[in-house]
Amino acid sequence: MSPDGLALIGPLALAALRDVDWRVHAVGGLTLGADPISYAIAYASAETPSPLRAFTVRKEAKGHGTGRLIEGPFQTGDRVAVIEDVITTGGSALRAVEAVRAAGGTVAGVLALVDREEGGRDALEGVGLPVLALARASDIVARLPVA
């Protein structure tokens, strides 16, 4: 959530989304992990020909207010990328996917900052969801200095 992190991740993730050509209208995922990444991507897209909207998927609907699981400018019919900070089991992404589909959206795929390489990618791909990770745990560990 640091300014430096948002300034780095937003454009990097936006470029990755454009490279895979998922042609999404919006980005978002399960709160709280996906929120800053989604917002950074939306902000990075603001001055492009195809700006993206960001949304948040609640863990459960509130008993008051709109009572919706999805908050923000999500629209029925949107094609979205579900965002994850890290993929471990894939469970959080699948909850977000279910919420998006129930609200009338289509999921193009899942974009994660880090794939922890603990089976989550396989679980998501096993149900037909493409997965794009900006880094893998093994990439990060390989770059750590040896003590």
MARZAFI-675926 format. One line per field, with one value per residue (C-alpha): residue number from 1; residue in three letters; chain; y, z, x. Coordinates in steps of 0.2 Angstrom, whole numbers, plus 5000, padded with zeros to 4 digits. Layout:
i: c(NUM, ...);
aa: c(ALA, ...);
ch: c(A, ...);
yy: c(Y, ...);
zz: c(Z, ...);
xx: c(X, ...);
END
This chain:
i: c(1, 2, 3, 4, 5, 6, 7, 8, 9, 10, 11, 12, 13, 14, 15, 16, 17, 18, 19, 20, 21, 22, 23, 24, 25, 26, 27, 28, 29, 30, 31, 32, 33, 34, 35, 36, 37, 38, 39, 40, 41, 42, 43, 44, 45, 46, 47, 48, 49, 50, 51, 52, 53, 54, 55, 56, 57, 58, 59, 60, 61, 62, 63, 64, 65, 66, 67, 68, 69, 70, 71, 72, 73, 74, 75, 76, 77, 78, 79, 80, 81, 82, 83, 84, 85, 86, 87, 88, 89, 90, 91, 92, 93, 94, 95, 96, 97, 98, 99, 100, 101, 102, 103, 104, 105, 106, 107, 108, 109, 110, 111, 112, 113, 114, 115, 116, 117, 118, 119, 120, 121, 122, 123, 124, 125, 126, 127, 128, 129, 130, 131, 132, 133, 134, 135, 136, 137, 138, 139, 140, 141, 142, 143, 144, 145, 146, 147);
aa: c(MET, SER, PRO, ASP, GLY, LEU, ALA, LEU, ILE, GLY, PRO, LEU, ALA, LEU, ALA, ALA, LEU, ARG, ASP, VAL, ASP, TRP, ARG, VAL, HIS, ALA, VAL, GLY, GLY, LEU, THR, LEU, GLY, ALA, ASP, PRO, ILE, SER, TYR, ALA, ILE, ALA, TYR, ALA, SER, ALA, GLU, THR, PRO, SER, PRO, LEU, ARG, ALA, PHE, THR, VAL, ARG, LYS, GLU, ALA, LYS, GLY, HIS, GLY, THR, GLY, ARG, LEU, ILE, GLU, GLY, PRO, PHE, GLN, THR, GLY, ASP, ARG, VAL, ALA, VAL, ILE, GLU, ASP, VAL, ILE, THR, THR, GLY, GLY, SER, ALA, LEU, ARG, ALA, VAL, GLU, ALA, VAL, ARG, ALA, ALA, GLY, GLY, THR, VAL, ALA, GLY, VAL, LEU, ALA, LEU, VAL, ASP, ARG, GLU, GLU, GLY, GLY, ARG, ASP, ALA, LEU, GLU, GLY, VAL, GLY, LEU, PRO, VAL, LEU, ALA, LEU, ALA, ARG, ALA, SER, ASP, ILE, VAL, ALA, ARG, LEU, PRO, VAL, ALA);
ch: c(A, A, A, A, A, A, A, A, A, A, A, A, A, A, A, A, A, A, A, A, A, A, A, A, A, A, A, A, A, A, A, A, A, A, A, A, A, A, A, A, A, A, A, A, A, A, A, A, A, A, A, A, A, A, A, A, A, A, A, A, A, A, A, A, A, A, A, A, A, A, A, A, A, A, A, A, A, A, A, A, A, A, A, A, A, A, A, A, A, A, A, A, A, A, A, A, A, A, A, A, A, A, A, A, A, A, A, A, A, A, A, A, A, A, A, A, A, A, A, A, A, A, A, A, A, A, A, A, A, A, A, A, A, A, A, A, A, A, A, A, A, A, A, A, A, A, A);
yy: c(5000, 5011, 5025, 5017, 5000, 5006, 5016, 5001, 4988, 4997, 5000, 4983, 4974, 4985, 4981, 4962, 4963, 4971, 4959, 4944, 4953, 4948, 4964, 4967, 4982, 4980, 4973, 4967, 4953, 4948, 4962, 4966, 4958, 4963, 4980, 4991, 4981, 4984, 5002, 5004, 4996, 5007, 5022, 5017, 5015, 5032, 5041, 5026, 5024, 5010, 5014, 5000, 5002, 4994, 4984, 4975, 4959, 4958, 4942, 4942, 4954, 4967, 4966, 4984, 4996, 4989, 4971, 4967, 4957, 4968, 4986, 4999, 5003, 4985, 4983, 4968, 4961, 4967, 4956, 4956, 4951, 4944, 4951, 4942, 4948, 4930, 4913, 4899, 4887, 4898, 4899, 4918, 4920, 4907, 4916, 4932, 4922, 4916, 4933, 4941, 4927, 4928, 4947, 4944, 4947, 4936, 4932, 4932, 4926, 4928, 4940, 4938, 4948, 4932, 4913, 4904, 4888, 4878, 4872, 4887, 4889, 4871, 4873, 4888, 4882, 4866, 4875, 4883, 4900, 4907, 4913, 4926, 4929, 4944, 4933, 4916, 4912, 4903, 4918, 4928, 4915, 4913, 4932, 4933, 4935, 4920, 4922);
zz: c(5000, 4999, 4986, 4978, 4978, 4970, 4957, 4952, 4953, 4944, 4927, 4928, 4930, 4917, 4905, 4909, 4906, 4890, 4884, 4887, 4878, 4890, 4885, 4902, 4908, 4926, 4939, 4957, 4969, 4987, 5000, 5007, 4997, 4980, 4984, 4983, 4967, 4958, 4963, 4956, 4940, 4938, 4941, 4929, 4916, 4918, 4904, 4892, 4878, 4888, 4906, 4918, 4933, 4950, 4961, 4978, 4982, 5000, 5010, 5015, 5010, 5023, 5032, 5028, 5013, 4996, 5003, 4988, 4988, 4975, 4978, 4966, 4948, 4943, 4930, 4924, 4908, 4913, 4907, 4922, 4928, 4946, 4955, 4969, 4980, 4982, 4975, 4988, 4986, 4974, 4986, 4987, 4969, 4967, 4979, 4969, 4953, 4960, 4966, 4949, 4939, 4951, 4947, 4929, 4925, 4915, 4921, 4908, 4921, 4937, 4939, 4954, 4961, 4967, 4964, 4979, 4969, 4982, 4970, 4968, 4950, 4946, 4955, 4945, 4929, 4933, 4932, 4916, 4922, 4914, 4927, 4925, 4939, 4939, 4950, 4957, 4975, 4967, 4957, 4973, 4984, 4970, 4971, 4990, 4996, 5004, 5023);
xx: c(5000, 5015, 5016, 5031, 5023, 5007, 5017, 5027, 5013, 4999, 5008, 5016, 5000, 4991, 5005, 5003, 4984, 4986, 5000, 4988, 4974, 4960, 4951, 4943, 4932, 4936, 4948, 4945, 4944, 4941, 4945, 4958, 4972, 4966, 4960, 4976, 4982, 4965, 4965, 4983, 4979, 4963, 4973, 4987, 4974, 4966, 4974, 4974, 4961, 4953, 4952, 4948, 4936, 4941, 4929, 4929, 4921, 4916, 4919, 4900, 4886, 4881, 4865, 4861, 4864, 4864, 4867, 4879, 4894, 4902, 4905, 4912, 4908, 4906, 4892, 4882, 4890, 4907, 4922, 4934, 4951, 4950, 4965, 4975, 4989, 4996, 4989, 4991, 4976, 4966, 4951, 4950, 4950, 4937, 4926, 4928, 4924, 4908, 4903, 4907, 4897, 4882, 4882, 4881, 4900, 4912, 4929, 4943, 4956, 4965, 4980, 4991, 5005, 5014, 5010, 5016, 5017, 5007, 4993, 4982, 4987, 4982, 4966, 4961, 4967, 4958, 4941, 4946, 4953, 4968, 4981, 4994, 5006, 5019, 5031, 5032, 5038, 5053, 5058, 5059, 5068, 5081, 5085, 5087, 5104, 5112, 5116);
END
